[in-house]
Amino acid sequence: MYEMHIGTAATDSDLVWHVVAQHQSAALCGQPLGDQAADTDRHCLSCMTMFQELMRRPGQS
């Protein structure tokens, strides 16, 4: 199971949505997660690419 969490982008200090596996402390892209009480419409491209690859692997999600 995967969740979406807001965190800092890897390339700058902007906030983006990251994909996180349940019970993990870092996003799929490796960014650590913080307690961000903010909102954004941006998504982490690295996380979304990794998530897409994971969903293409049968039985490994």
mmCIF file as gemmi writes it, N, C-alpha and C atoms, coordinates in Angstrom:
data_model
loop_
_atom_site.group_PDB
_atom_site.id
_atom_site.type_symbol
_atom_site.label_atom_id
_atom_site.label_alt_id
_atom_site.label_comp_id
_atom_site.label_asym_id
_atom_site.label_entity_id
_atom_site.label_seq_id
_atom_site.pdbx_PDB_ins_code
_atom_site.Cartn_x
_atom_site.Cartn_y
_atom_site.Cartn_z
_atom_site.occupancy
_atom_site.B_iso_or_equiv
_atom_site.pdbx_formal_charge
_atom_site.auth_seq_id
_atom_site.auth_asym_id
_atom_site.pdbx_PDB_model_num
ATOM 1 N N . MET Axp A 1 ? 0.841 -1.167 0 1 0 ? 1 A 1
ATOM 2 C CA . MET Axp A 1 ? 0 0 0 1 0 ? 1 A 1
ATOM 3 C C . MET Axp A 1 ? 0.893 1.238 0 1 0 ? 1 A 1
ATOM 4 N N . TYR Axp A 2 ? 0.484 2.235 -0.711 1 0 ? 2 A 1
ATOM 5 C CA . TYR Axp A 2 ? 1.244 3.476 -0.825 1 0 ? 2 A 1
ATOM 6 C C . TYR Axp A 2 ? 0.386 4.655 -0.391 1 0 ? 2 A 1
ATOM 7 N N . GLU Axp A 3 ? 1.042 5.684 0.104 1 0 ? 3 A 1
ATOM 8 C CA . GLU Axp A 3 ? 0.37 6.898 0.558 1 0 ? 3 A 1
ATOM 9 C C . GLU Axp A 3 ? 1.052 8.1 -0.074 1 0 ? 3 A 1
ATOM 10 N N . MET Axp A 4 ? 0.358 9.213 -0.082 1 0 ? 4 A 1
ATOM 11 C CA . MET Axp A 4 ? 0.916 10.473 -0.567 1 0 ? 4 A 1
ATOM 12 C C . MET Axp A 4 ? 1.177 11.371 0.639 1 0 ? 4 A 1
ATOM 13 N N . HIS Axp A 5 ? 2.38 11.957 0.68 1 0 ? 5 A 1
ATOM 14 C CA . HIS Axp A 5 ? 2.748 12.883 1.749 1 0 ? 5 A 1
ATOM 15 C C . HIS Axp A 5 ? 3.413 14.105 1.137 1 0 ? 5 A 1
ATOM 16 N N . ILE Axp A 6 ? 3.185 15.253 1.726 1 0 ? 6 A 1
ATOM 17 C CA . ILE Axp A 6 ? 3.844 16.476 1.272 1 0 ? 6 A 1
ATOM 18 C C . ILE Axp A 6 ? 5.221 16.562 1.918 1 0 ? 6 A 1
ATOM 19 N N . GLY Axp A 7 ? 6.196 16.929 1.101 1 0 ? 7 A 1
ATOM 20 C CA . GLY Axp A 7 ? 7.557 17.107 1.596 1 0 ? 7 A 1
ATOM 21 C C . GLY Axp A 7 ? 8.317 18.045 0.679 1 0 ? 7 A 1
ATOM 22 N N . THR Axp A 8 ? 9.54 18.304 1.032 1 0 ? 8 A 1
ATOM 23 C CA . THR Axp A 8 ? 10.386 19.198 0.251 1 0 ? 8 A 1
ATOM 24 C C . THR Axp A 8 ? 10.854 18.501 -1.019 1 0 ? 8 A 1
ATOM 25 N N . ALA Axp A 9 ? 10.865 19.235 -2.116 1 0 ? 9 A 1
ATOM 26 C CA . ALA Axp A 9 ? 11.364 18.703 -3.383 1 0 ? 9 A 1
ATOM 27 C C . ALA Axp A 9 ? 12.865 18.456 -3.282 1 0 ? 9 A 1
ATOM 28 N N . ALA Axp A 10 ? 13.363 17.487 -4.036 1 0 ? 10 A 1
ATOM 29 C CA . ALA Axp A 10 ? 14.792 17.168 -4.018 1 0 ? 10 A 1
ATOM 30 C C . ALA Axp A 10 ? 15.624 18.279 -4.644 1 0 ? 10 A 1
ATOM 31 N N . THR Axp A 11 ? 15.033 19.049 -5.55 1 0 ? 11 A 1
ATOM 32 C CA . THR Axp A 11 ? 15.791 20.044 -6.308 1 0 ? 11 A 1
ATOM 33 C C . THR Axp A 11 ? 15.759 21.448 -5.718 1 0 ? 11 A 1
ATOM 34 N N . ASP Axp A 12 ? 14.811 21.72 -4.834 1 0 ? 12 A 1
ATOM 35 C CA . ASP Axp A 12 ? 14.713 23.056 -4.238 1 0 ? 12 A 1
ATOM 36 C C . ASP Axp A 12 ? 13.921 22.972 -2.943 1 0 ? 12 A 1
ATOM 37 N N . SER Axp A 13 ? 13.509 24.085 -2.414 1 0 ? 13 A 1
ATOM 38 C CA . SER Axp A 13 ? 12.779 24.076 -1.141 1 0 ? 13 A 1
ATOM 39 C C . SER Axp A 13 ? 11.265 24.096 -1.318 1 0 ? 13 A 1
ATOM 40 N N . ASP Axp A 14 ? 10.793 23.952 -2.561 1 0 ? 14 A 1
ATOM 41 C CA . ASP Axp A 14 ? 9.351 23.91 -2.804 1 0 ? 14 A 1
ATOM 42 C C . ASP Axp A 14 ? 8.753 22.63 -2.228 1 0 ? 14 A 1
ATOM 43 N N . LEU Axp A 15 ? 7.475 22.688 -1.889 1 0 ? 15 A 1
ATOM 44 C CA . LEU Axp A 15 ? 6.774 21.513 -1.386 1 0 ? 15 A 1
ATOM 45 C C . LEU Axp A 15 ? 6.103 20.782 -2.537 1 0 ? 15 A 1
ATOM 46 N N . VAL Axp A 16 ? 6.188 19.451 -2.488 1 0 ? 16 A 1
ATOM 47 C CA . VAL Axp A 16 ? 5.572 18.6 -3.51 1 0 ? 16 A 1
ATOM 48 C C . VAL Axp A 16 ? 4.961 17.38 -2.826 1 0 ? 16 A 1
ATOM 49 N N . TRP Axp A 17 ? 4.08 16.703 -3.538 1 0 ? 17 A 1
ATOM 50 C CA . TRP Axp A 17 ? 3.534 15.435 -3.064 1 0 ? 17 A 1
ATOM 51 C C . TRP Axp A 17 ? 4.528 14.33 -3.391 1 0 ? 17 A 1
ATOM 52 N N . HIS Axp A 18 ? 4.852 13.505 -2.382 1 0 ? 18 A 1
ATOM 53 C CA . HIS Axp A 18 ? 5.731 12.349 -2.556 1 0 ? 18 A 1
ATOM 54 C C . HIS Axp A 18 ? 4.915 11.075 -2.363 1 0 ? 18 A 1
ATOM 55 N N . VAL Axp A 19 ? 5.35 9.991 -2.999 1 0 ? 19 A 1
ATOM 56 C CA . VAL Axp A 19 ? 4.748 8.675 -2.8 1 0 ? 19 A 1
ATOM 57 C C . VAL Axp A 19 ? 5.577 7.949 -1.743 1 0 ? 19 A 1
ATOM 58 N N . VAL Axp A 20 ? 4.882 7.36 -0.762 1 0 ? 20 A 1
ATOM 59 C CA . VAL Axp A 20 ? 5.55 6.699 0.354 1 0 ? 20 A 1
ATOM 60 C C . VAL Axp A 20 ? 4.93 5.322 0.564 1 0 ? 20 A 1
ATOM 61 N N . ALA Axp A 21 ? 5.777 4.3 0.696 1 0 ? 21 A 1
ATOM 62 C CA . ALA Axp A 21 ? 5.281 2.978 1.069 1 0 ? 21 A 1
ATOM 63 C C . ALA Axp A 21 ? 4.852 3.048 2.533 1 0 ? 21 A 1
ATOM 64 N N . GLN Axp A 22 ? 3.819 2.299 2.878 1 0 ? 22 A 1
ATOM 65 C CA . GLN Axp A 22 ? 3.304 2.328 4.247 1 0 ? 22 A 1
ATOM 66 C C . GLN Axp A 22 ? 4.4 2 5.25 1 0 ? 22 A 1
ATOM 67 N N . HIS Axp A 23 ? 4.408 2.696 6.369 1 0 ? 23 A 1
ATOM 68 C CA . HIS Axp A 23 ? 5.334 2.484 7.487 1 0 ? 23 A 1
ATOM 69 C C . HIS Axp A 23 ? 6.782 2.801 7.122 1 0 ? 23 A 1
ATOM 70 N N . GLN Axp A 24 ? 7.003 3.689 6.176 1 0 ? 24 A 1
ATOM 71 C CA . GLN Axp A 24 ? 8.351 4.114 5.802 1 0 ? 24 A 1
ATOM 72 C C . GLN Axp A 24 ? 8.559 5.569 6.21 1 0 ? 24 A 1
ATOM 73 N N . SER Axp A 25 ? 9.799 5.947 6.425 1 0 ? 25 A 1
ATOM 74 C CA . SER Axp A 25 ? 10.095 7.32 6.84 1 0 ? 25 A 1
ATOM 75 C C . SER Axp A 25 ? 10.681 8.154 5.713 1 0 ? 25 A 1
ATOM 76 N N . ALA Axp A 26 ? 10.765 7.569 4.512 1 0 ? 26 A 1
ATOM 77 C CA . ALA Axp A 26 ? 11.268 8.306 3.352 1 0 ? 26 A 1
ATOM 78 C C . ALA Axp A 26 ? 10.395 7.988 2.146 1 0 ? 26 A 1
ATOM 79 N N . ALA Axp A 27 ? 10.371 8.915 1.211 1 0 ? 27 A 1
ATOM 80 C CA . ALA Axp A 27 ? 9.596 8.74 -0.019 1 0 ? 27 A 1
ATOM 81 C C . ALA Axp A 27 ? 10.31 7.767 -0.953 1 0 ? 27 A 1
ATOM 82 N N . LEU Axp A 28 ? 9.613 7.331 -2.001 1 0 ? 28 A 1
ATOM 83 C CA . LEU Axp A 28 ? 10.214 6.43 -2.978 1 0 ? 28 A 1
ATOM 84 C C . LEU Axp A 28 ? 11.462 7.031 -3.614 1 0 ? 28 A 1
ATOM 85 N N . CYS Axp A 29 ? 11.511 8.346 -3.722 1 0 ? 29 A 1
ATOM 86 C CA . CYS Axp A 29 ? 12.673 9.021 -4.315 1 0 ? 29 A 1
ATOM 87 C C . CYS Axp A 29 ? 13.822 9.162 -3.322 1 0 ? 29 A 1
ATOM 88 N N . GLY Axp A 30 ? 13.591 8.812 -2.053 1 0 ? 30 A 1
ATOM 89 C CA . GLY Axp A 30 ? 14.633 8.9 -1.04 1 0 ? 30 A 1
ATOM 90 C C . GLY Axp A 30 ? 14.564 10.124 -0.15 1 0 ? 30 A 1
ATOM 91 N N . GLN Axp A 31 ? 13.686 11.072 -0.484 1 0 ? 31 A 1
ATOM 92 C CA . GLN Axp A 31 ? 13.557 12.28 0.336 1 0 ? 31 A 1
ATOM 93 C C . GLN Axp A 31 ? 12.984 11.914 1.706 1 0 ? 31 A 1
ATOM 94 N N . PRO Axp A 32 ? 13.578 12.434 2.787 1 0 ? 32 A 1
ATOM 95 C CA . PRO Axp A 32 ? 13 12.203 4.111 1 0 ? 32 A 1
ATOM 96 C C . PRO Axp A 32 ? 11.682 12.951 4.243 1 0 ? 32 A 1
ATOM 97 N N . LEU Axp A 33 ? 10.809 12.419 5.064 1 0 ? 33 A 1
ATOM 98 C CA . LEU Axp A 33 ? 9.503 13.045 5.267 1 0 ? 33 A 1
ATOM 99 C C . LEU Axp A 33 ? 9.522 13.89 6.521 1 0 ? 33 A 1
ATOM 100 N N . GLY Axp A 34 ? 8.834 14.986 6.465 1 0 ? 34 A 1
ATOM 101 C CA . GLY Axp A 34 ? 8.697 15.855 7.626 1 0 ? 34 A 1
ATOM 102 C C . GLY Axp A 34 ? 7.235 16.012 7.966 1 0 ? 34 A 1
ATOM 103 N N . ASP Axp A 35 ? 6.967 16.791 8.964 1 0 ? 35 A 1
ATOM 104 C CA . ASP Axp A 35 ? 5.589 17.093 9.348 1 0 ? 35 A 1
ATOM 105 C C . ASP Axp A 35 ? 5.183 18.392 8.67 1 0 ? 35 A 1
ATOM 106 N N . GLN Axp A 36 ? 4.834 18.303 7.418 1 0 ? 36 A 1
ATOM 107 C CA . GLN Axp A 36 ? 4.465 19.481 6.638 1 0 ? 36 A 1
ATOM 108 C C . GLN Axp A 36 ? 2.965 19.717 6.748 1 0 ? 36 A 1
ATOM 109 N N . ALA Axp A 37 ? 2.587 20.847 7.275 1 0 ? 37 A 1
ATOM 110 C CA . ALA Axp A 37 ? 1.178 21.224 7.358 1 0 ? 37 A 1
ATOM 111 C C . ALA Axp A 37 ? 0.915 22.265 6.277 1 0 ? 37 A 1
ATOM 112 N N . ALA Axp A 38 ? 0.984 21.839 5.04 1 0 ? 38 A 1
ATOM 113 C CA . ALA Axp A 38 ? 0.839 22.753 3.908 1 0 ? 38 A 1
ATOM 114 C C . ALA Axp A 38 ? 0.054 22.058 2.807 1 0 ? 38 A 1
ATOM 115 N N . ASP Axp A 39 ? -0.152 22.781 1.731 1 0 ? 39 A 1
ATOM 116 C CA . ASP Axp A 39 ? -0.879 22.234 0.596 1 0 ? 39 A 1
ATOM 117 C C . ASP Axp A 39 ? -0.125 22.59 -0.679 1 0 ? 39 A 1
ATOM 118 N N . THR Axp A 40 ? -0.197 21.717 -1.66 1 0 ? 40 A 1
ATOM 119 C CA . THR Axp A 40 ? 0.465 21.956 -2.937 1 0 ? 40 A 1
ATOM 120 C C . THR Axp A 40 ? -0.236 21.159 -4.029 1 0 ? 40 A 1
ATOM 121 N N . ASP Axp A 41 ? -0.084 21.607 -5.25 1 0 ? 41 A 1
ATOM 122 C CA . ASP Axp A 41 ? -0.605 20.877 -6.404 1 0 ? 41 A 1
ATOM 123 C C . ASP Axp A 41 ? 0.519 20.186 -7.166 1 0 ? 41 A 1
ATOM 124 N N . ARG Axp A 42 ? 1.76 20.37 -6.714 1 0 ? 42 A 1
ATOM 125 C CA . ARG Axp A 42 ? 2.91 19.794 -7.398 1 0 ? 42 A 1
ATOM 126 C C . ARG Axp A 42 ? 3.177 18.38 -6.904 1 0 ? 42 A 1
ATOM 127 N N . HIS Axp A 43 ? 3.731 17.543 -7.794 1 0 ? 43 A 1
ATOM 128 C CA . HIS Axp A 43 ? 4.083 16.167 -7.452 1 0 ? 43 A 1
ATOM 129 C C . HIS Axp A 43 ? 5.558 15.932 -7.733 1 0 ? 43 A 1
ATOM 130 N N . CYS Axp A 44 ? 6.166 15.06 -6.963 1 0 ? 44 A 1
ATOM 131 C CA . CYS Axp A 44 ? 7.562 14.688 -7.152 1 0 ? 44 A 1
ATOM 132 C C . CYS Axp A 44 ? 7.649 13.753 -8.358 1 0 ? 44 A 1
ATOM 133 N N . LEU Axp A 45 ? 8.303 14.194 -9.416 1 0 ? 45 A 1
ATOM 134 C CA . LEU Axp A 45 ? 8.407 13.391 -10.635 1 0 ? 45 A 1
ATOM 135 C C . LEU Axp A 45 ? 9.143 12.078 -10.379 1 0 ? 45 A 1
ATOM 136 N N . SER Axp A 46 ? 10.183 12.098 -9.556 1 0 ? 46 A 1
ATOM 137 C CA . SER Axp A 46 ? 10.927 10.868 -9.254 1 0 ? 46 A 1
ATOM 138 C C . SER Axp A 46 ? 10.043 9.846 -8.552 1 0 ? 46 A 1
ATOM 139 N N . CYS Axp A 47 ? 9.257 10.287 -7.578 1 0 ? 47 A 1
ATOM 140 C CA . CYS Axp A 47 ? 8.34 9.38 -6.875 1 0 ? 47 A 1
ATOM 141 C C . CYS Axp A 47 ? 7.291 8.817 -7.821 1 0 ? 47 A 1
ATOM 142 N N . MET Axp A 48 ? 6.723 9.678 -8.644 1 0 ? 48 A 1
ATOM 143 C CA . MET Axp A 48 ? 5.669 9.231 -9.556 1 0 ? 48 A 1
ATOM 144 C C . MET Axp A 48 ? 6.218 8.232 -10.575 1 0 ? 48 A 1
ATOM 145 N N . THR Axp A 49 ? 7.442 8.432 -11.044 1 0 ? 49 A 1
ATOM 146 C CA . THR Axp A 49 ? 8.072 7.498 -11.981 1 0 ? 49 A 1
ATOM 147 C C . THR Axp A 49 ? 8.326 6.155 -11.307 1 0 ? 49 A 1
ATOM 148 N N . MET Axp A 50 ? 8.858 6.172 -10.077 1 0 ? 50 A 1
ATOM 149 C CA . MET Axp A 50 ? 9.096 4.93 -9.333 1 0 ? 50 A 1
ATOM 150 C C . MET Axp A 50 ? 7.785 4.199 -9.058 1 0 ? 50 A 1
ATOM 151 N N . PHE Axp A 51 ? 6.749 4.942 -8.685 1 0 ? 51 A 1
ATOM 152 C CA . PHE Axp A 51 ? 5.444 4.345 -8.412 1 0 ? 51 A 1
ATOM 153 C C . PHE Axp A 51 ? 4.89 3.685 -9.67 1 0 ? 51 A 1
ATOM 154 N N . GLN Axp A 52 ? 5.016 4.349 -10.804 1 0 ? 52 A 1
ATOM 155 C CA . GLN Axp A 52 ? 4.551 3.788 -12.07 1 0 ? 52 A 1
ATOM 156 C C . GLN Axp A 52 ? 5.287 2.482 -12.377 1 0 ? 52 A 1
ATOM 157 N N . GLU Axp A 53 ? 6.586 2.449 -12.164 1 0 ? 53 A 1
ATOM 158 C CA . GLU Axp A 53 ? 7.367 1.231 -12.398 1 0 ? 53 A 1
ATOM 159 C C . GLU Axp A 53 ? 6.936 0.115 -11.451 1 0 ? 53 A 1
ATOM 160 N N . LEU Axp A 54 ? 6.703 0.445 -10.184 1 0 ? 54 A 1
ATOM 161 C CA . LEU Axp A 54 ? 6.259 -0.558 -9.216 1 0 ? 54 A 1
ATOM 162 C C . LEU Axp A 54 ? 4.907 -1.142 -9.595 1 0 ? 54 A 1
ATOM 163 N N . MET Axp A 55 ? 3.999 -0.325 -10.089 1 0 ? 55 A 1
ATOM 164 C CA . MET Axp A 55 ? 2.665 -0.792 -10.461 1 0 ? 55 A 1
ATOM 165 C C . MET Axp A 55 ? 2.692 -1.662 -11.718 1 0 ? 55 A 1
ATOM 166 N N . ARG Axp A 56 ? 3.726 -1.545 -12.515 1 0 ? 56 A 1
ATOM 167 C CA . ARG Axp A 56 ? 3.854 -2.373 -13.725 1 0 ? 56 A 1
ATOM 168 C C . ARG Axp A 56 ? 4.394 -3.763 -13.415 1 0 ? 56 A 1
ATOM 169 N N . ARG Axp A 57 ? 4.961 -3.957 -12.228 1 0 ? 57 A 1
ATOM 170 C CA . ARG Axp A 57 ? 5.519 -5.255 -11.835 1 0 ? 57 A 1
ATOM 171 C C . ARG Axp A 57 ? 4.413 -6.095 -11.198 1 0 ? 57 A 1
ATOM 172 N N . PRO Axp A 58 ? 4.01 -7.174 -11.851 1 0 ? 58 A 1
ATOM 173 C CA . PRO Axp A 58 ? 2.922 -7.988 -11.292 1 0 ? 58 A 1
ATOM 174 C C . PRO Axp A 58 ? 3.314 -8.624 -9.953 1 0 ? 58 A 1
ATOM 175 N N . GLY Axp A 59 ? 2.415 -8.503 -8.982 1 0 ? 59 A 1
ATOM 176 C CA . GLY Axp A 59 ? 2.598 -9.139 -7.683 1 0 ? 59 A 1
ATOM 177 C C . GLY Axp A 59 ? 3.64 -8.497 -6.793 1 0 ? 59 A 1
ATOM 178 N N . GLN Axp A 60 ? 4.164 -7.328 -7.156 1 0 ? 60 A 1
ATOM 179 C CA . GLN Axp A 60 ? 5.212 -6.707 -6.363 1 0 ? 60 A 1
ATOM 180 C C . GLN Axp A 60 ? 4.779 -5.388 -5.75 1 0 ? 60 A 1
ATOM 181 N N . SER Axp A 61 ? 3.526 -5.019 -5.853 1 0 ? 61 A 1
ATOM 182 C CA . SER Axp A 61 ? 3.075 -3.745 -5.296 1 0 ? 61 A 1
ATOM 183 C C . SER Axp A 61 ? 2.8 -3.933 -3.835 1 0 ? 61 A 1
